[in-house]
Amino acid sequence: MPESENNGLVRKLKNRHIQMIAFGGAIGTGLYYGSAEAIRLAGPAAILAYLIGGFIIYLIMRMLGEMSTQEPVAGAFSYFAHKYWGDFPGFFAGWNYWFLYVLVSIAELTVLGIYLDHWVMIDHWKTTLVALFIITGINLVTVRFFGEFEFWFALIKVLAVIGMIVFGIFLIVTGFAGGEVKVSNLWDYGGFFPMGIGGMVMSLVVIMFSFGGTELIGIAAGEAEEPHKTIPGAINQVMWRILLFYIGAVTVIMILNPWNMVGRAGSPFVMIFEHIGIPAAGHILNFVVITAAISVYNSAVYSNGRMLYSLAEQKNAPQIFTRLSANHIPYAAILFSSCCTAIVVIINYMIPNEAFMRMMAVVTAAVATTWAMIVLVNLKFRQKFRGNEEELVFKVPFYPLSNYLCLGFLGLLMGLMVLTGFTADGNLTALFTWLGIFAPDARPLLSLLVPDVSISVFIVPVWVLVLYIGYCIRNRDRKRLFR
């Protein structure tokens, strides 16, 4: 696509940049710490859960890839929702994703301060403010500069996972770590499904959000070199590598240690390093997770700038956000997004110890909604090509069955999220007990110790209503606000 057809953005992101952008979004604290939670819920069956979740995300990324390869634009699914579904779907998809990554930015900046506490105690609001200024500045230079920065920071995360797997295999083969290391750890402690099928299914609540961020491939399509080759290659390569890293890491961890011991002494990655006698294991891991947080935040700034730019192109945001710098950077959209993210400084000043979990509870709802929008928009997209499917460059496998499979899975996921509220300490259990529906001494519906994320599901309809009201206000005052 010529530059003029790309609304002024330039195609300077190479294949390696696109791949690392996707890696950067999908490999982070979800793997370094979240894997322990998944193992605790499912035992060795977490391997199967990661495989199932990865397959679903692969199908969703193929749907996004089919559209982005055909029309590589910066707005990705917001642009497609606007073009192939209607004005409000485009408005909703774009603003929902922009809001999602403002929340992700806030969460990552918050956790950055927590990680730095391991080395030096500085007020979290100070570290978040410095990081916000630096990363925003990086994104305002050139898209190639952003791509290089993200490439190297994401590479640190990837190399850390590879190093963990290689070290783990070395310990397994040589027996250097002692007698507890054996493949039979995968079934010796209660079988492969020690918590039953239910434990494996409930672990999907934790696992699925580890894959959030892979959809950044679609956002980057508008500035990718040779997108008809780059996007399909990146999606195919990234997905099997992510699955290899997640499944490989989780499998090695549970061979080295009985599954019921994983996570009791901190991150599973620390346990791997401690097994080979590295006294600085905590420092190594801390460096990796800090780079992981910076990498995710860097991608979030990039995503927010391009999404807001695309919304302005659709007339769904003020036209000031279409302004580009001399280096073809949507500086107005980036600066506005960073100003909104700056609320993290206030949050960390007021509630420094509770900000992260509060943000992540809302992020989960926005992620699931985004994936559902991609699937639904792809169905609309395909209707326009009915009878002309040979024109599609990168077809979704098993269409439309794959779309309905993904929608069913996401519906199941939302149901599981509601179910997490019915644990012994869950919010829904407390509510139903207060209403007299549950007896005070009644057993909880869910006995597994799964985090309560049920509130995220109830936020979705509220958020849809808020955006619809915003959409109506935008239509009423469109000439005045969006001139």
C-alpha positions as CSV (number, residue, x, y, z in Angstrom):
1,M,0.0,0.0,0.0
2,P,1.5,3.4,-1.0
3,E,2.3,5.8,1.8
4,S,-0.5,8.1,0.7
5,E,-3.0,5.3,1.1
6,N,-1.8,4.7,4.6
7,N,-3.0,8.1,5.8
8,G,0.5,9.5,6.2
9,L,2.1,6.7,8.4
10,V,5.2,5.2,7.0
11,R,6.1,1.5,6.7
12,K,9.3,1.1,8.7
13,L,8.6,-1.9,10.8
14,K,10.4,-5.0,9.6
15,N,9.3,-8.6,10.2
16,R,11.6,-9.0,13.3
17,H,10.0,-5.9,14.8
18,I,6.4,-7.2,14.2
19,Q,7.3,-10.6,15.7
20,M,8.8,-9.0,18.8
21,I,5.9,-6.6,19.3
22,A,3.6,-9.6,19.5
23,F,6.1,-11.5,21.8
24,G,6.3,-8.4,23.9
25,G,2.6,-8.3,24.5
26,A,2.1,-12.0,25.2
27,I,5.2,-12.9,27.3
28,G,5.3,-11.1,30.6
29,T,4.1,-11.4,34.1
30,G,1.4,-13.8,32.9
31,L,4.2,-16.4,32.3
32,Y,6.7,-15.4,35.0
33,Y,4.2,-15.4,37.8
34,G,0.8,-16.5,36.4
35,S,2.0,-19.9,35.4
36,A,2.3,-20.8,39.1
37,E,-1.3,-20.0,39.6
38,A,-2.4,-22.1,36.7
39,I,-0.3,-25.0,38.0
40,R,-1.9,-24.7,41.4
41,L,-5.4,-24.9,39.9
42,A,-4.9,-27.6,37.4
43,G,-1.7,-29.5,38.3
44,P,0.1,-31.1,35.3
45,A,-3.2,-30.6,33.3
46,A,-2.2,-26.9,33.0
47,I,-0.1,-28.1,30.0
48,L,-3.4,-29.1,28.3
49,A,-5.1,-25.9,29.3
50,Y,-2.3,-23.8,27.8
51,L,-2.6,-25.9,24.6
52,I,-6.4,-25.3,24.4
53,G,-6.1,-21.6,25.1
54,G,-3.2,-21.2,22.7
55,F,-5.2,-22.8,19.9
56,I,-8.2,-20.5,20.5
57,I,-5.9,-17.4,20.4
58,Y,-4.3,-18.7,17.3
59,L,-7.7,-18.8,15.5
60,I,-8.5,-15.3,16.7
61,M,-5.2,-14.0,15.5
62,R,-5.8,-15.7,12.1
63,M,-9.1,-13.8,11.9
64,L,-7.3,-10.6,12.6
65,G,-4.5,-11.5,10.3
66,E,-7.0,-12.3,7.4
67,M,-8.4,-8.7,7.7
68,S,-5.1,-7.0,8.4
69,T,-3.3,-8.7,5.5
70,Q,-6.1,-7.7,3.1
71,E,-6.2,-4.1,4.3
72,P,-3.1,-3.3,6.4
73,V,-4.2,-0.2,8.3
74,A,-3.3,1.3,11.7
75,G,-6.7,1.0,13.3
76,A,-7.0,-2.8,12.8
77,F,-10.3,-4.2,14.1
78,S,-11.7,-0.8,14.9
79,Y,-11.2,0.2,11.2
80,F,-12.8,-3.1,10.1
81,A,-15.7,-2.8,12.5
82,H,-16.4,0.7,11.3
83,K,-16.1,-0.3,7.6
84,Y,-17.8,-3.7,7.6
85,W,-20.2,-3.5,10.5
86,G,-21.2,0.0,11.2
87,D,-20.5,3.3,12.9
88,F,-21.1,2.3,16.6
89,P,-19.2,-1.0,16.3
90,G,-16.2,0.9,15.0
91,F,-16.6,3.5,17.7
92,F,-16.9,0.8,20.4
93,A,-14.1,-1.4,19.2
94,G,-11.6,1.5,19.0
95,W,-12.4,3.2,22.2
96,N,-12.6,-0.1,24.1
97,Y,-9.2,-1.1,22.9
98,W,-7.8,2.4,23.6
99,F,-9.2,2.3,27.1
100,L,-7.9,-1.3,27.6
101,Y,-4.3,-0.2,26.9
102,V,-4.6,2.9,29.1
103,L,-5.4,0.5,31.9
104,V,-2.6,-1.9,30.8
105,S,-0.3,1.1,30.9
106,I,-1.4,2.1,34.4
107,A,-1.0,-1.5,35.6
108,E,2.5,-2.0,34.1
109,L,3.7,1.3,35.4
110,T,2.3,0.4,38.8
111,V,4.0,-3.0,38.9
112,L,7.3,-1.4,37.7
113,G,7.5,0.4,41.0
114,I,6.7,-2.8,42.9
115,Y,9.6,-4.6,41.1
116,L,12.0,-1.8,41.8
117,D,11.3,-2.2,45.5
118,H,13.5,-5.3,45.3
119,W,16.6,-3.1,44.8
120,V,15.7,0.4,46.0
121,M,12.8,1.9,47.9
122,I,11.5,4.8,46.0
123,D,8.0,6.2,46.1
124,H,6.1,4.4,43.3
125,W,4.6,7.6,41.9
126,K,8.1,8.9,41.3
127,T,9.3,5.8,39.3
128,T,6.0,5.7,37.3
129,L,6.4,9.4,36.4
130,V,10.0,8.9,35.1
131,A,9.1,5.8,33.1
132,L,6.0,7.6,31.6
133,F,8.2,10.5,30.3
134,I,10.9,8.2,29.0
135,I,8.7,5.7,27.1
136,T,6.5,8.5,25.7
137,G,9.6,10.2,24.4
138,I,10.8,7.0,22.7
139,N,7.5,6.7,20.9
140,L,7.6,10.3,19.7
141,V,10.9,9.9,17.8
142,T,10.3,7.5,14.8
143,V,8.4,4.3,14.4
144,R,11.7,2.5,13.5
145,F,13.2,3.7,16.9
146,F,10.2,2.4,18.7
147,G,10.5,-0.9,16.8
148,E,14.2,-1.3,17.7
149,F,13.6,-0.5,21.4
150,E,10.8,-3.0,21.6
151,F,12.8,-5.6,19.7
152,W,15.6,-5.6,22.2
153,F,13.5,-5.4,25.3
154,A,11.2,-8.2,24.2
155,L,14.3,-10.2,23.2
156,I,15.4,-10.2,26.8
157,K,12.1,-11.8,27.9
158,V,12.3,-14.4,25.1
159,L,15.9,-15.3,25.9
160,A,15.0,-15.6,29.6
161,V,12.3,-18.2,28.8
162,I,14.7,-20.0,26.4
163,G,17.4,-20.0,29.0
164,M,15.0,-21.4,31.7
165,I,13.9,-24.2,29.4
166,V,17.5,-25.1,28.4
167,F,18.7,-25.0,32.0
168,G,15.7,-27.1,33.0
169,I,16.4,-29.7,30.3
170,F,20.0,-29.8,31.4
171,L,19.0,-30.6,34.9
172,I,16.5,-33.2,33.8
173,V,19.0,-35.0,31.5
174,T,22.0,-34.9,33.9
175,G,20.1,-35.4,37.2
176,F,22.2,-32.6,38.6
177,A,19.3,-31.3,40.6
178,G,18.7,-34.4,42.6
179,G,16.3,-37.3,42.9
180,E,13.1,-35.2,42.8
181,V,13.7,-34.5,39.2
182,K,11.8,-37.1,37.1
183,V,9.3,-37.1,34.3
184,S,6.9,-39.1,36.4
185,N,6.3,-35.9,38.4
186,L,3.7,-35.3,35.8
187,W,1.5,-38.1,37.1
188,D,2.9,-39.3,40.4
189,Y,1.0,-36.7,42.6
190,G,-2.6,-37.4,42.1
191,G,-2.4,-38.2,38.4
192,F,-2.3,-35.8,35.3
193,F,-5.6,-34.3,36.5
194,P,-5.1,-34.1,40.3
195,M,-7.8,-31.4,40.6
196,G,-10.1,-33.0,38.1
197,I,-11.3,-31.7,34.8
198,G,-12.9,-28.8,36.6
199,G,-9.5,-27.7,37.9
200,M,-8.1,-27.7,34.3
201,V,-11.1,-25.8,33.0
202,M,-11.0,-23.2,35.8
203,S,-7.3,-22.6,35.1
204,L,-8.3,-21.1,31.7
205,V,-9.5,-18.0,33.7
206,V,-5.8,-17.4,34.6
207,I,-4.2,-18.7,31.4
208,M,-6.2,-16.9,28.8
209,F,-5.2,-13.4,29.9
210,S,-1.5,-14.5,29.6
211,F,-2.1,-14.4,25.8
212,G,-3.4,-10.8,25.8
213,G,-1.3,-8.5,23.6
214,T,-0.9,-10.8,20.6
215,E,-3.5,-8.7,18.8
216,L,-0.9,-5.9,18.6
217,I,0.1,-7.5,15.3
218,G,-3.0,-6.0,13.8
219,I,-2.3,-2.5,15.1
220,A,1.3,-2.6,13.7
221,A,0.1,-3.7,10.3
222,G,-0.3,-0.1,9.2
223,E,3.4,0.5,9.5
224,A,4.8,-2.9,8.5
225,E,7.0,-3.4,5.5
226,E,5.5,-5.8,2.9
227,P,2.4,-6.5,5.1
228,H,1.1,-9.2,2.8
229,K,4.2,-11.2,3.7
230,T,5.0,-9.9,7.1
231,I,1.7,-10.3,8.9
232,P,0.9,-13.9,7.9
233,G,4.5,-14.9,8.7
234,A,4.5,-13.1,12.0
235,I,1.2,-14.7,13.1
236,N,2.2,-18.2,12.2
237,Q,5.6,-18.0,13.7
238,V,4.7,-16.1,16.8
239,M,1.8,-18.4,17.8
240,W,3.7,-21.6,17.7
241,R,6.7,-20.1,19.4
242,I,4.5,-18.7,22.2
243,L,2.9,-22.1,22.7
244,L,6.3,-23.7,22.7
245,F,7.6,-21.3,25.3
246,Y,4.5,-21.6,27.6
247,I,4.1,-25.3,27.3
248,G,7.8,-26.0,27.4
249,A,8.4,-23.8,30.4
250,V,5.4,-25.2,32.4
251,T,6.4,-28.8,31.5
252,V,10.0,-28.4,32.6
253,I,9.0,-26.7,35.8
254,M,6.7,-29.6,36.8
255,I,9.3,-32.2,35.9
256,L,11.9,-30.5,38.1
257,N,9.4,-30.1,41.0
258,P,6.3,-31.9,42.1
259,W,3.4,-29.7,40.9
260,N,2.1,-29.2,44.4
261,M,5.4,-27.5,45.4
262,V,5.5,-25.0,42.5
263,G,4.9,-21.4,43.6
264,R,5.3,-21.9,47.3
265,A,8.8,-20.3,47.3
266,G,8.0,-17.5,44.8
267,S,8.1,-17.5,41.0
268,P,8.7,-20.9,39.3
269,F,11.6,-19.2,37.4
270,V,13.4,-18.4,40.6
271,M,13.2,-22.1,41.5
272,I,14.9,-23.0,38.3
273,F,17.8,-20.7,38.8
274,E,18.1,-21.8,42.5
275,H,18.4,-25.4,41.4
276,I,21.5,-24.6,39.4
277,G,23.1,-22.7,42.3
278,I,22.8,-19.1,41.1
279,P,22.7,-17.0,44.3
280,A,21.5,-14.0,42.3
281,A,18.4,-15.7,41.1
282,G,16.1,-13.1,42.5
283,H,18.1,-10.2,40.9
284,I,18.1,-11.9,37.5
285,L,14.4,-12.5,37.6
286,N,13.8,-9.0,38.8
287,F,15.8,-7.5,35.9
288,V,13.8,-9.7,33.5
289,V,10.3,-8.7,34.8
290,I,11.3,-5.0,34.9
291,T,12.2,-5.2,31.2
292,A,9.0,-7.2,30.6
293,A,6.9,-4.4,32.2
294,I,8.7,-1.7,30.3
295,S,8.3,-3.7,27.0
296,V,4.5,-4.1,27.5
297,Y,4.1,-0.4,28.4
298,N,6.1,0.6,25.4
299,S,3.8,-1.4,23.2
300,A,0.8,0.1,24.9
301,V,1.9,3.6,24.2
302,Y,2.4,2.7,20.5
303,S,-1.0,0.9,20.4
304,N,-2.9,3.8,22.0
305,G,-1.4,6.4,19.6
306,R,-2.3,4.4,16.5
307,M,-5.8,3.5,17.7
308,L,-6.7,7.1,18.6
309,Y,-5.3,8.2,15.3
310,S,-7.5,5.7,13.5
311,L,-10.6,6.7,15.5
312,A,-10.0,10.3,14.4
313,E,-9.7,9.2,10.8
314,Q,-13.1,7.6,11.2
315,K,-14.5,10.8,12.6
316,N,-15.0,9.0,15.9
317,A,-12.5,11.2,17.8
318,P,-11.5,14.8,17.5
319,Q,-9.5,15.6,14.3
320,I,-6.6,17.0,16.3
321,F,-5.5,13.3,16.8
322,T,-4.8,13.0,13.0
323,R,-1.9,15.4,13.3
324,L,1.5,13.8,12.4
325,S,5.0,15.0,13.2
326,A,7.7,15.5,10.6
327,N,8.6,11.8,11.2
328,H,5.0,10.6,10.6
329,I,4.3,10.0,14.3
330,P,0.7,10.7,15.6
331,Y,2.1,12.9,18.3
332,A,-1.2,14.4,19.4
333,A,-2.7,11.0,20.0
334,I,0.3,9.7,21.8
335,L,0.6,12.8,24.1
336,F,-3.2,12.7,24.9
337,S,-3.0,8.9,25.8
338,S,0.1,9.5,28.0
339,C,-1.7,12.4,29.8
340,C,-4.6,10.0,30.5
341,T,-2.2,7.3,31.7
342,A,-0.6,9.9,34.0
343,I,-3.5,9.3,36.4
344,V,-1.3,6.4,37.5
345,V,0.9,8.9,39.4
346,I,-2.1,10.0,41.4
347,I,-3.3,6.4,42.0
348,N,0.2,5.3,43.1
349,Y,0.4,8.2,45.4
350,M,-3.0,7.6,47.0
351,I,-3.1,3.7,47.1
352,P,0.5,2.4,46.4
353,N,-0.2,-1.1,47.7
354,E,-3.6,-1.8,46.0
355,A,-3.4,-0.2,42.6
356,F,-2.2,-3.1,40.5
357,M,-5.0,-5.6,41.4
358,R,-7.7,-3.0,41.0
359,M,-6.5,-2.2,37.5
360,M,-6.1,-5.8,36.4
361,A,-9.7,-6.7,37.4
362,V,-11.0,-4.2,34.9
363,V,-8.4,-5.1,32.2
364,T,-9.7,-8.7,32.0
365,A,-13.1,-7.6,30.9
366,A,-11.8,-5.3,28.1
367,V,-9.5,-8.1,26.8
368,A,-12.3,-10.6,26.5
369,T,-14.5,-8.0,24.8
370,T,-11.8,-7.1,22.3
371,W,-11.3,-10.8,21.3
372,A,-15.1,-11.2,20.9
373,M,-15.2,-8.1,18.7
374,I,-12.4,-9.5,16.4
375,V,-14.4,-12.7,15.9
376,L,-17.6,-10.9,15.2
377,V,-16.1,-8.3,12.9
378,N,-14.4,-11.1,10.9
379,L,-17.8,-12.7,10.3
380,K,-19.0,-9.3,8.9
381,F,-15.8,-9.0,6.9
382,R,-16.3,-12.4,5.3
383,Q,-19.8,-11.5,4.2
384,K,-18.4,-8.9,1.9
385,F,-16.2,-11.5,0.2
386,R,-18.9,-14.1,-0.2
387,G,-18.4,-15.7,-3.6
388,N,-15.0,-14.0,-4.0
389,E,-13.0,-15.9,-1.3
390,E,-10.1,-16.5,-3.7
391,E,-9.3,-12.8,-3.3
392,L,-8.3,-13.3,0.3
393,V,-4.6,-13.6,0.9
394,F,-4.5,-15.2,4.4
395,K,-7.7,-17.2,4.9
396,V,-9.0,-18.2,8.3
397,P,-9.0,-22.0,8.7
398,F,-12.3,-23.8,9.1
399,Y,-14.4,-20.6,8.5
400,P,-17.1,-20.1,9.9
401,L,-16.9,-23.0,12.4
402,S,-13.7,-21.5,13.9
403,N,-15.5,-18.2,14.5
404,Y,-18.4,-19.9,16.3
405,L,-15.9,-22.1,18.2
406,C,-14.1,-19.0,19.5
407,L,-17.3,-17.3,20.4
408,G,-18.5,-20.3,22.3
409,F,-15.2,-20.5,24.1
410,L,-15.2,-16.8,25.1
411,G,-18.8,-17.3,26.3
412,L,-17.6,-20.2,28.5
413,L,-14.7,-18.1,29.7
414,M,-17.0,-15.3,30.8
415,G,-19.2,-17.9,32.6
416,L,-16.1,-19.3,34.4
417,M,-15.2,-15.7,35.4
418,V,-18.7,-15.3,37.0
419,L,-18.2,-18.6,38.8
420,T,-15.0,-17.4,40.5
421,G,-17.3,-15.2,42.6
422,F,-18.8,-18.2,44.2
423,T,-15.7,-19.4,46.1
424,A,-15.8,-19.4,49.9
425,D,-14.4,-15.8,50.0
426,G,-16.0,-14.7,46.7
427,N,-18.0,-11.5,46.3
428,L,-21.0,-13.3,44.9
429,T,-21.0,-15.8,47.7
430,A,-21.0,-12.9,50.2
431,L,-23.8,-11.1,48.3
432,F,-26.0,-14.2,48.0
433,T,-25.5,-14.9,51.7
434,W,-26.4,-11.3,52.6
435,L,-29.6,-11.6,50.5
436,G,-30.5,-14.8,52.3
437,I,-30.2,-17.0,49.1
438,F,-27.3,-18.9,50.6
439,A,-27.3,-20.1,54.2
440,P,-24.4,-18.7,56.3
441,D,-23.0,-22.2,56.8
442,A,-23.6,-23.4,53.2
443,R,-20.7,-24.8,51.3
444,P,-19.5,-22.6,48.4
445,L,-20.4,-23.5,44.9
446,L,-16.7,-23.5,43.9
447,S,-14.2,-25.2,46.3
448,L,-11.1,-24.3,44.2
449,L,-9.0,-21.4,45.4
450,V,-9.3,-19.4,42.3
451,P,-9.0,-15.6,42.2
452,D,-12.3,-13.8,42.2
453,V,-12.6,-11.9,38.9
454,S,-16.4,-12.0,38.7
455,I,-16.7,-8.2,38.9
456,S,-15.0,-8.0,35.5
457,V,-17.9,-9.6,33.8
458,F,-20.5,-7.2,35.3
459,I,-18.3,-4.3,34.2
460,V,-18.8,-5.3,30.5
461,P,-22.5,-4.2,30.1
462,V,-21.9,-1.1,32.1
463,W,-18.9,-0.2,29.9
464,V,-21.0,-0.9,26.7
465,L,-23.6,1.5,28.0
466,V,-21.1,4.2,28.8
467,L,-19.6,4.0,25.3
468,Y,-23.1,4.0,23.8
469,I,-23.9,7.2,25.7
470,G,-20.7,8.7,24.5
471,Y,-21.5,7.6,20.9
472,C,-24.9,9.3,21.2
473,I,-23.4,12.5,22.5
474,R,-20.8,12.4,19.8
475,N,-23.6,12.2,17.1
476,R,-25.6,15.0,18.7
477,D,-22.6,17.3,18.9
478,R,-20.6,15.9,16.0
479,K,-20.2,19.1,14.0
480,R,-19.1,21.1,17.1
481,L,-16.8,18.5,18.6
482,F,-15.3,16.8,15.6
483,R,-14.9,19.6,13.1
